[in-house]
Amino acid sequence: MARKQKLLSQSKGNLTVLQQEAKYKAEILAKDGLPNLQKTAPHHLTGVAKQEYKRIIQSLGELPLRNLDRAELENYCTWYSIYKSVSKSLQKVDDQLAKTEQTLAVVEDELQQAEAIGSPEIIKSAAIKVDGAESACDQLESKRDREISRLDKATKNIKGLASDLGLNVNSRMQMNMPKGEEKEHHSLKGMFG
């Protein structure tokens, strides 16, 4: 897989004049030689993905994104939509888990009271309730773990795509960082005479 390209101003190696001209031409094409992104969200995006596309298009400014980058931008918007959906789902699971844990605490108290009374029928009934509540908690914890895994995957994809598109602070700073003064390389003969 090829390395990500750096802007000519950020290149640190010694480039030939031809390599410098090629990088310069590539930068010009990336900025001005290609059609701009469409301003309206594509029809195949849904709900949150469309809203995110519209938000980003309004905020692009001078970023060198063009129509060729549209698929990557659409992927970003789709992953953002997945992230929002999973976040809401995770909140619901957390709420259900909290209620189920409260129910478990109540039925465990009932079991202790039944054991104190010593009635086999009441103990058996309370034990069944405890088993059901524990099973429900286990299922919800398993579902919560799956949702967290999905959230993690969406977050990683969003982060990678945002970086590629220049949608985070670090990538924008890297794009706009002025070329620093490089130390001159001297030969040993030039340094010591």
CNS distance restraints for C-alpha pairs under 8 A (distance, minus, plus):
assign (resid   6 and name CA) (resid  10 and name CA) 5.99 0.50 0.50
assign (resid   6 and name CA) (resid  11 and name CA) 6.07 0.50 0.50
assign (resid   7 and name CA) (resid  11 and name CA) 6.37 0.50 0.50
assign (resid   7 and name CA) (resid  23 and name CA) 7.26 0.50 0.50
assign (resid   7 and name CA) (resid  27 and name CA) 7.02 0.50 0.50
assign (resid   7 and name CA) (resid 175 and name CA) 7.15 0.50 0.50
assign (resid   8 and name CA) (resid  20 and name CA) 6.86 0.50 0.50
assign (resid   8 and name CA) (resid  23 and name CA) 5.91 0.50 0.50
assign (resid   8 and name CA) (resid  24 and name CA) 6.40 0.50 0.50
assign (resid   8 and name CA) (resid  27 and name CA) 7.93 0.50 0.50
assign (resid   9 and name CA) (resid 178 and name CA) 6.67 0.50 0.50
assign (resid   9 and name CA) (resid 179 and name CA) 5.08 0.50 0.50
assign (resid  10 and name CA) (resid 177 and name CA) 7.45 0.50 0.50
assign (resid  10 and name CA) (resid 178 and name CA) 7.50 0.50 0.50
assign (resid  10 and name CA) (resid 179 and name CA) 5.80 0.50 0.50
assign (resid  15 and name CA) (resid  19 and name CA) 5.69 0.50 0.50
assign (resid  15 and name CA) (resid  20 and name CA) 6.01 0.50 0.50
assign (resid  16 and name CA) (resid  20 and name CA) 6.16 0.50 0.50
assign (resid  17 and name CA) (resid  21 and name CA) 6.12 0.50 0.50
assign (resid  18 and name CA) (resid  22 and name CA) 6.10 0.50 0.50
assign (resid  19 and name CA) (resid  23 and name CA) 6.19 0.50 0.50
assign (resid  20 and name CA) (resid  24 and name CA) 6.10 0.50 0.50
assign (resid  21 and name CA) (resid  25 and name CA) 6.09 0.50 0.50
assign (resid  22 and name CA) (resid  26 and name CA) 6.14 0.50 0.50
assign (resid  23 and name CA) (resid  27 and name CA) 6.19 0.50 0.50
assign (resid  24 and name CA) (resid  28 and name CA) 6.31 0.50 0.50
assign (resid  25 and name CA) (resid  29 and name CA) 6.18 0.50 0.50
assign (resid  26 and name CA) (resid  30 and name CA) 6.02 0.50 0.50
assign (resid  27 and name CA) (resid  31 and name CA) 6.18 0.50 0.50
assign (resid  28 and name CA) (resid  32 and name CA) 5.70 0.50 0.50
assign (resid  28 and name CA) (resid  33 and name CA) 6.60 0.50 0.50
assign (resid  29 and name CA) (resid  33 and name CA) 4.19 0.50 0.50
assign (resid  29 and name CA) (resid  34 and name CA) 6.35 0.50 0.50
assign (resid  30 and name CA) (resid  34 and name CA) 6.68 0.50 0.50
assign (resid  30 and name CA) (resid  64 and name CA) 6.22 0.50 0.50
assign (resid  30 and name CA) (resid  65 and name CA) 7.57 0.50 0.50
assign (resid  30 and name CA) (resid  66 and name CA) 7.35 0.50 0.50
assign (resid  31 and name CA) (resid  64 and name CA) 4.82 0.50 0.50
assign (resid  31 and name CA) (resid  65 and name CA) 7.31 0.50 0.50
assign (resid  31 and name CA) (resid  66 and name CA) 7.54 0.50 0.50
assign (resid  34 and name CA) (resid  66 and name CA) 6.24 0.50 0.50
assign (resid  34 and name CA) (resid  67 and name CA) 7.10 0.50 0.50
assign (resid  34 and name CA) (resid  68 and name CA) 7.84 0.50 0.50
assign (resid  35 and name CA) (resid  66 and name CA) 5.89 0.50 0.50
assign (resid  35 and name CA) (resid  67 and name CA) 5.57 0.50 0.50
assign (resid  36 and name CA) (resid  65 and name CA) 7.22 0.50 0.50
assign (resid  36 and name CA) (resid  66 and name CA) 4.55 0.50 0.50
assign (resid  36 and name CA) (resid  67 and name CA) 5.23 0.50 0.50
assign (resid  37 and name CA) (resid  65 and name CA) 7.05 0.50 0.50
assign (resid  37 and name CA) (resid  66 and name CA) 5.02 0.50 0.50
assign (resid  37 and name CA) (resid  67 and name CA) 4.33 0.50 0.50
assign (resid  37 and name CA) (resid  68 and name CA) 7.93 0.50 0.50
assign (resid  37 and name CA) (resid  69 and name CA) 7.75 0.50 0.50
assign (resid  37 and name CA) (resid  70 and name CA) 6.56 0.50 0.50
assign (resid  38 and name CA) (resid  67 and name CA) 7.05 0.50 0.50
assign (resid  39 and name CA) (resid  54 and name CA) 7.47 0.50 0.50
assign (resid  39 and name CA) (resid  57 and name CA) 6.26 0.50 0.50
assign (resid  40 and name CA) (resid  54 and name CA) 6.80 0.50 0.50
assign (resid  41 and name CA) (resid  45 and name CA) 7.11 0.50 0.50
assign (resid  41 and name CA) (resid  50 and name CA) 5.55 0.50 0.50
assign (resid  41 and name CA) (resid  53 and name CA) 5.83 0.50 0.50
assign (resid  41 and name CA) (resid  54 and name CA) 6.21 0.50 0.50
assign (resid  42 and name CA) (resid  50 and name CA) 7.46 0.50 0.50
assign (resid  45 and name CA) (resid  49 and name CA) 5.73 0.50 0.50
assign (resid  45 and name CA) (resid  50 and name CA) 5.48 0.50 0.50
assign (resid  45 and name CA) (resid  74 and name CA) 7.70 0.50 0.50
assign (resid  45 and name CA) (resid  78 and name CA) 7.26 0.50 0.50
assign (resid  46 and name CA) (resid  50 and name CA) 5.57 0.50 0.50
assign (resid  47 and name CA) (resid  51 and name CA) 6.47 0.50 0.50
assign (resid  47 and name CA) (resid  81 and name CA) 7.77 0.50 0.50
assign (resid  48 and name CA) (resid  52 and name CA) 6.11 0.50 0.50
assign (resid  48 and name CA) (resid  77 and name CA) 7.87 0.50 0.50
assign (resid  48 and name CA) (resid  80 and name CA) 7.69 0.50 0.50
assign (resid  48 and name CA) (resid  81 and name CA) 5.15 0.50 0.50
assign (resid  48 and name CA) (resid  84 and name CA) 7.80 0.50 0.50
assign (resid  49 and name CA) (resid  53 and name CA) 6.18 0.50 0.50
assign (resid  49 and name CA) (resid  74 and name CA) 7.88 0.50 0.50
assign (resid  49 and name CA) (resid  77 and name CA) 4.67 0.50 0.50
assign (resid  49 and name CA) (resid  78 and name CA) 5.24 0.50 0.50
assign (resid  49 and name CA) (resid  79 and name CA) 7.96 0.50 0.50
assign (resid  49 and name CA) (resid  80 and name CA) 6.63 0.50 0.50
assign (resid  49 and name CA) (resid  81 and name CA) 5.02 0.50 0.50
assign (resid  50 and name CA) (resid  54 and name CA) 6.25 0.50 0.50
assign (resid  50 and name CA) (resid  77 and name CA) 7.26 0.50 0.50
assign (resid  51 and name CA) (resid  55 and name CA) 6.17 0.50 0.50
assign (resid  52 and name CA) (resid  56 and name CA) 6.11 0.50 0.50
assign (resid  52 and name CA) (resid  77 and name CA) 5.81 0.50 0.50
assign (resid  52 and name CA) (resid  80 and name CA) 7.58 0.50 0.50
assign (resid  53 and name CA) (resid  57 and name CA) 6.10 0.50 0.50
assign (resid  53 and name CA) (resid  73 and name CA) 7.64 0.50 0.50
assign (resid  53 and name CA) (resid  74 and name CA) 7.33 0.50 0.50
assign (resid  53 and name CA) (resid  77 and name CA) 6.01 0.50 0.50
assign (resid  54 and name CA) (resid  58 and name CA) 6.33 0.50 0.50
assign (resid  55 and name CA) (resid  59 and name CA) 6.45 0.50 0.50
assign (resid  56 and name CA) (resid  60 and name CA) 6.00 0.50 0.50
assign (resid  63 and name CA) (resid 166 and name CA) 7.10 0.50 0.50
assign (resid  65 and name CA) (resid  69 and name CA) 6.09 0.50 0.50
assign (resid  65 and name CA) (resid 165 and name CA) 7.14 0.50 0.50
assign (resid  66 and name CA) (resid  70 and name CA) 7.08 0.50 0.50
assign (resid  69 and name CA) (resid  73 and name CA) 6.28 0.50 0.50
assign (resid  69 and name CA) (resid 165 and name CA) 7.92 0.50 0.50
assign (resid  70 and name CA) (resid  74 and name CA) 5.99 0.50 0.50
assign (resid  71 and name CA) (resid  75 and name CA) 6.10 0.50 0.50
assign (resid  72 and name CA) (resid  76 and name CA) 6.22 0.50 0.50
assign (resid  72 and name CA) (resid 161 and name CA) 6.92 0.50 0.50
assign (resid  72 and name CA) (resid 165 and name CA) 7.73 0.50 0.50
assign (resid  73 and name CA) (resid  77 and name CA) 6.26 0.50 0.50
assign (resid  73 and name CA) (resid 161 and name CA) 7.64 0.50 0.50
assign (resid  73 and name CA) (resid 165 and name CA) 7.30 0.50 0.50
assign (resid  74 and name CA) (resid  78 and name CA) 6.09 0.50 0.50
assign (resid  75 and name CA) (resid  79 and name CA) 6.10 0.50 0.50
assign (resid  75 and name CA) (resid 161 and name CA) 7.80 0.50 0.50
assign (resid  76 and name CA) (resid  80 and name CA) 6.09 0.50 0.50
assign (resid  76 and name CA) (resid 157 and name CA) 7.54 0.50 0.50
assign (resid  76 and name CA) (resid 158 and name CA) 5.77 0.50 0.50
assign (resid  76 and name CA) (resid 161 and name CA) 5.82 0.50 0.50
assign (resid  76 and name CA) (resid 162 and name CA) 6.98 0.50 0.50
assign (resid  77 and name CA) (resid  81 and name CA) 6.20 0.50 0.50
assign (resid  78 and name CA) (resid  82 and name CA) 6.31 0.50 0.50
assign (resid  79 and name CA) (resid  83 and name CA) 6.05 0.50 0.50
assign (resid  79 and name CA) (resid 154 and name CA) 5.71 0.50 0.50
assign (resid  79 and name CA) (resid 157 and name CA) 6.85 0.50 0.50
assign (resid  79 and name CA) (resid 158 and name CA) 6.15 0.50 0.50
assign (resid  80 and name CA) (resid  84 and name CA) 6.27 0.50 0.50
assign (resid  80 and name CA) (resid 154 and name CA) 7.20 0.50 0.50
assign (resid  80 and name CA) (resid 158 and name CA) 6.50 0.50 0.50
assign (resid  81 and name CA) (resid  85 and name CA) 6.19 0.50 0.50
assign (resid  82 and name CA) (resid  86 and name CA) 6.02 0.50 0.50
assign (resid  82 and name CA) (resid 154 and name CA) 6.73 0.50 0.50
assign (resid  83 and name CA) (resid  87 and name CA) 6.04 0.50 0.50
assign (resid  83 and name CA) (resid 151 and name CA) 5.91 0.50 0.50
assign (resid  83 and name CA) (resid 154 and name CA) 5.51 0.50 0.50
assign (resid  83 and name CA) (resid 155 and name CA) 6.85 0.50 0.50
assign (resid  84 and name CA) (resid  88 and name CA) 6.34 0.50 0.50
assign (resid  85 and name CA) (resid  89 and name CA) 6.23 0.50 0.50
assign (resid  86 and name CA) (resid  90 and name CA) 5.90 0.50 0.50
assign (resid  86 and name CA) (resid 147 and name CA) 6.40 0.50 0.50
assign (resid  86 and name CA) (resid 150 and name CA) 7.06 0.50 0.50
assign (resid  86 and name CA) (resid 151 and name CA) 6.08 0.50 0.50
assign (resid  87 and name CA) (resid  91 and name CA) 6.27 0.50 0.50
assign (resid  87 and name CA) (resid 151 and name CA) 6.99 0.50 0.50
assign (resid  88 and name CA) (resid  92 and name CA) 6.42 0.50 0.50
assign (resid  89 and name CA) (resid  93 and name CA) 6.27 0.50 0.50
assign (resid  89 and name CA) (resid 147 and name CA) 7.49 0.50 0.50
assign (resid  90 and name CA) (resid  94 and name CA) 6.10 0.50 0.50
assign (resid  90 and name CA) (resid 144 and name CA) 6.38 0.50 0.50
assign (resid  90 and name CA) (resid 147 and name CA) 5.96 0.50 0.50
assign (resid  90 and name CA) (resid 148 and name CA) 7.32 0.50 0.50
assign (resid  91 and name CA) (resid  95 and name CA) 6.20 0.50 0.50
assign (resid  92 and name CA) (resid  96 and name CA) 6.18 0.50 0.50
assign (resid  93 and name CA) (resid  97 and name CA) 5.97 0.50 0.50
assign (resid  93 and name CA) (resid 140 and name CA) 6.61 0.50 0.50
assign (resid  93 and name CA) (resid 143 and name CA) 7.44 0.50 0.50
assign (resid  93 and name CA) (resid 144 and name CA) 6.24 0.50 0.50
assign (resid  94 and name CA) (resid  98 and name CA) 6.16 0.50 0.50
assign (resid  94 and name CA) (resid 144 and name CA) 7.24 0.50 0.50
assign (resid  95 and name CA) (resid  99 and name CA) 6.39 0.50 0.50
assign (resid  96 and name CA) (resid 100 and name CA) 6.08 0.50 0.50
assign (resid  96 and name CA) (resid 140 and name CA) 7.57 0.50 0.50
assign (resid  97 and name CA) (resid 101 and name CA) 6.02 0.50 0.50
assign (resid  97 and name CA) (resid 137 and name CA) 6.25 0.50 0.50
assign (resid  97 and name CA) (resid 140 and name CA) 5.98 0.50 0.50
assign (resid  97 and name CA) (resid 141 and name CA) 7.27 0.50 0.50
assign (resid  98 and name CA) (resid 102 and name CA) 6.30 0.50 0.50
assign (resid  99 and name CA) (resid 103 and name CA) 6.26 0.50 0.50
assign (resid 100 and name CA) (resid 104 and name CA) 6.08 0.50 0.50
assign (resid 100 and name CA) (resid 133 and name CA) 6.57 0.50 0.50
assign (resid 100 and name CA) (resid 136 and name CA) 7.02 0.50 0.50
assign (resid 100 and name CA) (resid 137 and name CA) 6.20 0.50 0.50
assign (resid 101 and name CA) (resid 105 and name CA) 6.25 0.50 0.50
assign (resid 101 and name CA) (resid 133 and name CA) 7.62 0.50 0.50
assign (resid 101 and name CA) (resid 137 and name CA) 6.65 0.50 0.50
assign (resid 102 and name CA) (resid 106 and name CA) 6.38 0.50 0.50
assign (resid 103 and name CA) (resid 107 and name CA) 6.25 0.50 0.50
assign (resid 103 and name CA) (resid 133 and name CA) 6.85 0.50 0.50
assign (resid 104 and name CA) (resid 108 and name CA) 6.02 0.50 0.50
assign (resid 104 and name CA) (resid 130 and name CA) 6.24 0.50 0.50
assign (resid 104 and name CA) (resid 133 and name CA) 5.20 0.50 0.50
assign (resid 104 and name CA) (resid 134 and name CA) 6.67 0.50 0.50
assign (resid 105 and name CA) (resid 109 and name CA) 6.31 0.50 0.50
assign (resid 106 and name CA) (resid 110 and name CA) 6.36 0.50 0.50
assign (resid 107 and name CA) (resid 111 and name CA) 6.14 0.50 0.50
assign (resid 107 and name CA) (resid 126 and name CA) 6.49 0.50 0.50
assign (resid 107 and name CA) (resid 129 and name CA) 6.27 0.50 0.50
assign (resid 107 and name CA) (resid 130 and name CA) 5.65 0.50 0.50
assign (resid 107 and name CA) (resid 133 and name CA) 7.92 0.50 0.50
assign (resid 108 and name CA) (resid 112 and name CA) 6.30 0.50 0.50
assign (resid 108 and name CA) (resid 126 and name CA) 7.61 0.50 0.50
assign (resid 108 and name CA) (resid 130 and name CA) 6.03 0.50 0.50
assign (resid 109 and name CA) (resid 113 and name CA) 6.20 0.50 0.50
assign (resid 110 and name CA) (resid 114 and name CA) 6.05 0.50 0.50
assign (resid 110 and name CA) (resid 126 and name CA) 6.22 0.50 0.50
assign (resid 111 and name CA) (resid 115 and name CA) 6.10 0.50 0.50
assign (resid 111 and name CA) (resid 123 and name CA) 6.05 0.50 0.50
assign (resid 111 and name CA) (resid 126 and name CA) 4.91 0.50 0.50
assign (resid 111 and name CA) (resid 127 and name CA) 6.23 0.50 0.50
assign (resid 111 and name CA) (resid 130 and name CA) 7.63 0.50 0.50
assign (resid 112 and name CA) (resid 116 and name CA) 6.20 0.50 0.50
assign (resid 113 and name CA) (resid 117 and name CA) 6.29 0.50 0.50
assign (resid 114 and name CA) (resid 118 and name CA) 6.04 0.50 0.50
assign (resid 114 and name CA) (resid 119 and name CA) 6.40 0.50 0.50
assign (resid 114 and name CA) (resid 122 and name CA) 5.76 0.50 0.50
assign (resid 114 and name CA) (resid 123 and name CA) 5.12 0.50 0.50
assign (resid 114 and name CA) (resid 126 and name CA) 7.22 0.50 0.50
assign (resid 115 and name CA) (resid 119 and name CA) 7.05 0.50 0.50
assign (resid 115 and name CA) (resid 123 and name CA) 5.98 0.50 0.50
assign (resid 118 and name CA) (resid 123 and name CA) 7.31 0.50 0.50
assign (resid 119 and name CA) (resid 123 and name CA) 6.10 0.50 0.50
assign (resid 120 and name CA) (resid 124 and name CA) 6.01 0.50 0.50
assign (resid 121 and name CA) (resid 125 and name CA) 6.19 0.50 0.50
assign (resid 122 and name CA) (resid 126 and name CA) 6.05 0.50 0.50
assign (resid 123 and name CA) (resid 127 and name CA) 5.99 0.50 0.50
assign (resid 124 and name CA) (resid 128 and name CA) 6.26 0.50 0.50
assign (resid 125 and name CA) (resid 129 and name CA) 6.46 0.50 0.50
assign (resid 126 and name CA) (resid 130 and name CA) 6.23 0.50 0.50
assign (resid 127 and name CA) (resid 131 and name CA) 6.15 0.50 0.50
assign (resid 128 and name CA) (resid 132 and name CA) 6.18 0.50 0.50
assign (resid 129 and name CA) (resid 133 and name CA) 6.17 0.50 0.50
assign (resid 130 and name CA) (resid 134 and name CA) 6.05 0.50 0.50
assign (resid 131 and name CA) (resid 135 and name CA) 6.06 0.50 0.50
assign (resid 132 and name CA) (resid 136 and name CA) 6.16 0.50 0.50
assign (resid 133 and name CA) (resid 137 and name CA) 6.17 0.50 0.50
assign (resid 134 and name CA) (resid 138 and name CA) 6.18 0.50 0.50
assign (resid 135 and name CA) (resid 139 and name CA) 6.20 0.50 0.50
assign (resid 136 and name CA) (resid 140 and name CA) 6.16 0.50 0.50
assign (resid 137 and name CA) (resid 141 and name CA) 6.04 0.50 0.50
assign (resid 138 and name CA) (resid 142 and name CA) 6.13 0.50 0.50
assign (resid 139 and name CA) (resid 143 and name CA) 6.17 0.50 0.50
assign (resid 140 and name CA) (resid 144 and name CA) 5.97 0.50 0.50
assign (resid 141 and name CA) (resid 145 and name CA) 6.17 0.50 0.50
assign (resid 142 and name CA) (resid 146 and name CA) 6.39 0.50 0.50
assign (resid 143 and name CA) (resid 147 and name CA) 6.22 0.50 0.50
assign (resid 144 and name CA) (resid 148 and name CA) 6.14 0.50 0.50
assign (resid 145 and name CA) (resid 149 and name CA) 6.19 0.50 0.50
assign (resid 146 and name CA) (resid 150 and name CA) 6.25 0.50 0.50
assign (resid 147 and name CA) (resid 151 and name CA) 6.05 0.50 0.50
assign (resid 148 and name CA) (resid 152 and name CA) 6.05 0.50 0.50
assign (resid 149 and name CA) (resid 153 and name CA) 6.26 0.50 0.50
assign (resid 150 and name CA) (resid 154 and name CA) 6.18 0.50 0.50
assign (resid 151 and name CA) (resid 155 and name CA) 6.03 0.50 0.50
assign (resid 152 and name CA) (resid 156 and name CA) 6.19 0.50 0.50
assign (resid 153 and name CA) (resid 157 and name CA) 6.26 0.50 0.50
assign (resid 154 and name CA) (resid 158 and name CA) 6.04 0.50 0.50
assign (resid 155 and name CA) (resid 159 and name CA) 6.04 0.50 0.50
assign (resid 156 and name CA) (resid 160 and name CA) 6.19 0.50 0.50
assign (resid 157 and name CA) (resid 161 and name CA) 6.09 0.50 0.50
assign (resid 158 and name CA) (resid 162 and name CA) 5.81 0.50 0.50
assign (resid 159 and name CA) (resid 163 and name CA) 6.13 0.50 0.50
assign (resid 160 and name CA) (resid 164 and name CA) 6.30 0.50 0.50
assign (resid 161 and name CA) (resid 165 and name CA) 6.10 0.50 0.50
assign (resid 162 and name CA) (resid 166 and name CA) 5.96 0.50 0.50
assign (resid 162 and name CA) (resid 167 and name CA) 4.70 0.50 0.50
assign (resid 162 and name CA) (resid 168 and name CA) 6.04 0.50 0.50
assign (resid 163 and name CA) (resid 167 and name CA) 5.99 0.50 0.50
assign (resid 163 and name CA) (resid 168 and name CA) 5.97 0.50 0.50
assign (resid 163 and name CA) (resid 170 and name CA) 7.71 0.50 0.50
assign (resid 163 and name CA) (resid 171 and name CA) 5.53 0.50 0.50
assign (resid 164 and name CA) (resid 171 and name CA) 7.50 0.50 0.50
assign (resid 166 and name CA) (resid 171 and name CA) 4.98 0.50 0.50
assign (resid 166 and name CA) (resid 172 and name CA) 5.22 0.50 0.50
assign (resid 166 and name CA) (resid 175 and name CA) 7.85 0.50 0.50
assign (resid 167 and name CA) (resid 171 and name CA) 7.00 0.50 0.50
assign (resid 167 and name CA) (resid 172 and name CA) 7.00 0.50 0.50
assign (resid 168 and name CA) (resid 172 and name CA) 6.34 0.50 0.50
assign (resid 169 and name CA) (resid 173 and name CA) 6.03 0.50 0.50
assign (resid 170 and name CA) (resid 174 and name CA) 6.10 0.50 0.50
assign (resid 171 and name CA) (resid 175 and name CA) 6.21 0.50 0.50
assign (resid 172 and name CA) (resid 176 and name CA) 6.21 0.50 0.50
assign (resid 173 and name CA) (resid 177 and name CA) 5.70 0.50 0.50
assign (resid 186 and name CA) (resid 190 and name CA) 5.97 0.50 0.50
assign (resid 186 and name CA) (resid 191 and name CA) 6.23 0.50 0.50
assign (resid 187 and name CA) (resid 191 and name CA) 6.21 0.50 0.50
assign (resid 188 and name CA) (resid 192 and name CA) 5.99 0.50 0.50
assign (resid 188 and name CA) (resid 193 and name CA) 7.70 0.50 0.50
assign (resid 189 and name CA) (resid 193 and name CA) 5.02 0.50 0.50
